[in-house]
Amino acid sequence: SAVISQKPSRDICQRGTSLTIQCQVDSQVTMMFWYRQQPGQSLTLIATANQGSEATYESGFVIDKFPISRPNLTFSTLTVSNLSPEDSSIYLCSSSPGGAPYEQYFGPGTRLTVT
Amino acid sequence: ELKVEQNPLFLSMQEGKNYTIYCNYSTTSDRLYWYRQDPGKSLESLFVLLSNGAVKQEGRLMASLDTKARLSTLHITAAVHDLSATYFCAVDLIQGAQKLVFGQGTRLTINP
């Protein structure tokens, strides 16, 4: 299974600023994803990070608010821009090597609090 | 829009008992995931079910998939306290794309 690390593990940010979250996978993977988990809630997919192309965003999420980079097959970043208290959540990246058995592994998450 | 619904959302049970968590989804998919999340932790992959009739077991947990009924179950046998966690099922939004839509989660508490 892939080992995924995220930085930072948590942060407290002021309203109107931005936070960039890094996700590192210990092996090359085809697919990387970013999810949001609001307090006490389930997970919602933000976007798919594709190496060599633009990220694809799910309904309700836009590039201006959540710009994503995927410079190589082991690394991705998610920026949460123009922060508001409603952005306080846990942000998780996940990866899949692609192909059977189609496992998808999750990083430890970044807990963001916006004040 | 794909919807994934879990039942029950909260479950408190005694050690040694058996119980089942249900996961219903609204559109065709033949790939279903079960995850475990402990408080303050990330998600641990439990099972990936890839076809109709698939059954997988690990320890006291057994998961099954009925694609015709759009239903998956996670069965807990002779529960122990260590199984206390929140359990999520998830389904591929677009078949093969691995864009997962998660259920609400079932918070399981097992009492000694």
Interface residues (C-beta under 8 A of the other chain):
Chain A: S1 M31 F33 Y35 Q41 S42 L43 T44 L45 T48 E58 L92 S96 A100 P101 Y102 E103 Q104 Y105 F106 G107 P108 G109
Chain B: R31 Y33 Y35 K41 S42 L43 S45 V48 L50 F88 A90 L93 A97 Q98 K99 L100 V101 F102 G103 Q104 G105
